[in-house]
Amino acid sequence: MSLERCRAEWEEIEAEFKELQETHKVYRQKLEELTSLQTTCSSSISKQKRGLAELRHSLLRCVKMSGPTEEDQIHALQAQIKERQNVFFDMEAYLPKRNGLYLNLVLGNVNVTLLSNQAKFAYKDEYEKFKLYLTIILMLGAITCRFLVNYRVTDEIFNFLLVWYYCTLTIRESILISNGSRIKGWWVLHHYVSTFLSGVMLTWPDGVMYQMFRNQFLAFSIYQSFVQFLQYYYQSGCLYRLRALGERNHLDVTVEGFQSWMWRGLTFLLPFLFFGHFWQLYNAVTLFGLSRHENCKEWQVFMLALTFLVLFLGNFLTTLKVVHQKFQKNSEKAHKKE
């Protein structure tokens, strides 16, 4: 290559570099403008929230002194305030915010807000794929430990995988919530309880008590993974249809339980879910019995019994509440049609 050609290439690269510098300068300016707009929006939303909170308290005092006509107007205002709070929730999904206690402990004060819809949807889809792949891996792991090998080392690997899986789910769900996903209630707490249960299983030393419960726990794990796989397959299809109709948020995710939006075509899941809930109760009863065994010296037995009981009560009562509310709504619709 001649020197003249090298100099020509350098001049071309130099011209492109100057364009890059100008573009980067514009980018930095836009970034500062974006940060300024984010700060302005966040402070305005906070001010609006404070104003609405004061107005809501004032309306509560007005209800006691109002007549029938004024009471209707107060209820209308209260409904508008509630709707405005939902709008603020959607706005804040695109603004940086302080992490909750759990994310602060795990990640520190790192901004986890994804600013574009494309980034949010990509993260949600990756979360769903993670759940699906790990559910299949956990099912295969439980089958292997139950029917093919009976070594403490393989059991420990399986239990460690459960702990890692549920810990990762809680972190990813917290990030999704920070970005506008409406995961809430028991189905968030469920993964924290499951993390604790898996951790206790991991620390349970090998012995007579462990071997007496081992096969029952592995069989339960196989069934649980099977039901979770069914739930993912059918819930994802239902969510896709509801999003297309504009009835669900695009960041809604599949859960390990039953929610009202699953009613259409997914009621066949209820027997599988209730059977799994009562299996958790059966695990709790079995462990309570083992804790009273004369050879039982491990604290893990009684703690696991309590944890399985908490999981049963939370899952069963939450599912029962959703089913009851759905029947009530259906009966109200039927009465209105009559």
N, C-alpha and C positions, 0 to 999 in steps of 0.2 A: 504494500500500500504506500502510495507516495505521500510526501509531507503535505502537499496542497490538498489532497483528499482528506487527510486527517484534520487539517485546519478547517476545511469546509464542514466536516461532521461536528467539530467542536462548536463552530458558530451556530449550527442548527440546534445543537443541544443547549447552547447558551440562550438562544431565543426562546426555546421551550421552557427553560428554567425561569426566565423573566416573566413569562405568562403564568407559570405556576405560582410565582411569588405574588403576582397581582391577584390571582384567584384565591390564594390562601389568605391574603389581606382582607378581601371581601368576605371570605368565610368567617374570619375572626370578628369582623364587624357585625355580621349577621348573628353570630353566636352571642356576642355581647347584647345585641338587641333582643335576642330570644331570652337570655337570662333576665334582662330587665322586664320583659313582658311577663315572664313566669312569676317574678317577684310581685309585680303589680296585680296579676290575677289572683295569686295566693292571698295577698293582703286584702283584696276586695272581697273574696269569698269569705274570709274570716270575719270581716266587718259585717257582711250580709248575714252570716250565721248568728252573730251576736245580736243583731237587730231583730232577726226572726225569733230568737229565743226569748228576748224581752217581750215581743209582741205576743208570743204564745202564752206567756205567763199573764199578760194583761187580759187576753181573751178568756183565760180560765177564771179570772176574777169577774169578768163581765157576765159570764154564764149565770152566776148566782143571782145577779140583779136584773137579768133581761127577761123580756116577755117572749111569747111564741114566735113573733115575727123576727125579732132581733136574734133569737136563738138560731133560726135557720141561717141567717146571715153569718153568724159566728161560726157555725159548722162549715159553711162554704169557705170562709177564710182559713179555717184550720186545715181543710182539705187542700187548699192552694199552697199553704205553708209546707205541708207534707210532700206535695208534688215538687215544690222548689228544692227541698232537701235532696230528692232523688236526682234532680238536675245538677246540683252541686257535686254529688257523688260521681256522676259521669264526667264533669269538668275536671275534678281532682285526679281522675285516672290518667290525665295527660299532663299533670304538673308534678314536679319533684316534691316529695314529702318526707318527713322524718320516718325512719323505720320503726316498727313496733319493737317491743321489748325482746321478742324472740329473735328477730332478724338482727337487732343490735348486738345481741349476745353472740350470734353465729358469724355475722358478716361485718359487724361494726357499722358505723354511720356511712355506708356506701349507698349512693343513689341507685335504686333498682327499677326506677320508673322507665318503661319503654315508651318513647314519644310517638311512634308511628303505629297505625293500625296493623300494618304489615308485620312489624316486629312483634307486636302483641299476639297476633294470630299464629305466627311461626313458633313463638315460645309455648303457646297453649297446645299446639299440635305436637310439639316435641315432648311436652309433659304427658300427653295421652299415649304417645308411642312408648315412652319410658314405662308407664304403668302396664301397658299390654305386654311388652317384652319381658319385664320382670315377673309378671304374673305367670307367664309360660315357664320361665326359668325356675320359679319357686315351685310350681306344680311338678316339674320334672325332678327337682331336687327332693321334694317330699316323697315322691314315688320311689326314687332311688334309695332313700334312707329307710323307707317302710318295707320294701319288698326285696331289695337287692343286697344292701350292705347293712351291717349292724355294728358300726364302730363309733366310739365316742367322738373321734376326730371329725368324721363326716357330719355327725349331728351338730357339732360346734360350728362347722362351716355353714351349715344350713341356718342355724340360729343367728349367726353373725350376719348372714345375708339378709335375714328378716329385719334385724336392727338397722342395718345400713339402708335398706329399702324404705322403711317407715320414716327414718330420720330425713332422708332425702325428699320424701314426699312432703313432709311438714315444711321444709325450707322452700320447695318449689311452690307449694300452695300459698305460703305467705307472700311470695313474690307476685303470684297471680292476683291475690287480693289487693296488693299495693297498686296493681295496674288495672283495677276495675272489675275483677271477677267477683261475683256475688256468692262465693262459697261461704257458708256460715252455719252456725248452729252446731249440732252434735257431730255432723260429718267432718268438721274440722277437728274437734276435740277427739274424735274416734282415732285418728292417726297418732295423736300424742299418747293415748292410752295403749294403743297397739305397740308403740315404740317401747314403752315401759314394760309391757308384758314380754316382749321379745328379749329385752335386756335381762329380765329376771330368769327367763328360760336359759339364756346363755350362761348365766352364773350358777345354775343349778348343778351341783356336783353329781357325778355318776354314782349310782347306788341302787338299793332295792326299791326305794320310792320312785326314783327317776325311771327305772325300767318298767315299773307297774303302770306308769302314765304315758310312756314314750309312744307306744303304738297308737293309742287313742289320740294323742296330739298330732301325730303325723297324718293319721287318717282325716282328722279335722282340717289340717292344712291343705290336704289334697282337695277336699270338698270345697273349702273356702276359695281356693284358687280357681276351681272349676266354675263356681258361681260368679266370681269376679270377671272371669273371661266372658261368660254369658251376658253379664251386665254391660261390659264394655261394648260388646258387639251390638246389642240391641239399643242401648242408650245412645250410642254415637249415631246410629241411624235415625232415631227419634229426634235427637238434637239437630241433625242436619235438616230434617223436614221443617221443624219449628223455626229454625233460623231463616230458612228460605221464605217462610210465611211472615217473618218479622215478629214472631211471638216470643222469641228468646234472645238473650244477649249473646253476642258472638264469642264472649269469653266464658260462657257457661261450660262446665266440664262434667264428665261422668263421675259418679260417686259410688261408694260401696253400699248404699242403701236405696230407699225408694222415696221419690219426691213426686209432687202433684203433677208435674209436666210429663211424667213417665206413664200416666194412666192410659194413654192412647196406645193400645197394642202391646203394652208391656206388663199387664196385670198377671200374665202367666208366670212372671218372675216371683210373685208374692209367695207361693208355696215353697219355692227354693230358699227364699230369704228367711221365712219363718222357721223352716227346718234348721237352717244354719244358726238362727238366734237360739233356738232351744238346744241345739248341740252345745252352744256356749254355756247355757245353764247346766247341761249334763256334765260338762267339764268342771264347772264350779262345784257341783255336788260331789263329783268323784274326788276332787282335790280336798274338799272339806273333810271327806271321809278318810283320805290318806293322812291328813294332818292330825287325826286322832289315833293313828296307828301307833302301836307301842314302839316300833322301830324308827318312827319319824323324828329326825332331829334337825332337818333343814328348814330354815325360815321361808325358803322359796315356795314351799308347798302351800302354806296358808296365804301368802301374798298373791300367788297365782290364782288361788280360789277367789279371793276378793276381786282381783282384776277381771277375771272372766265373768264374775257376777255383775260388775259395773258395765262391761261390754254388752252383756245380755240385756240389762235394764235399759241402757241408752239406745241400743239398736231396736229392741222390741217396742218400747214406748214411743220412740220417734216414728217408726213405721206405722204403728197403730194410730198415732195422732194424724198422720198424713192421710191414711185410709178413711178415718172418721170424718176429717174435714172435707174430703172429696165426696163422700156419701151425702154429707150435709148440703154441699153446693149443688149436687145433682138433684136432691129432693127439692131444694129451693127453686131450681130452674123448672122442675116438673110442675110445681105449684103455680108458678107464674104463667106457664103455658095454659094451665087449666083456667 
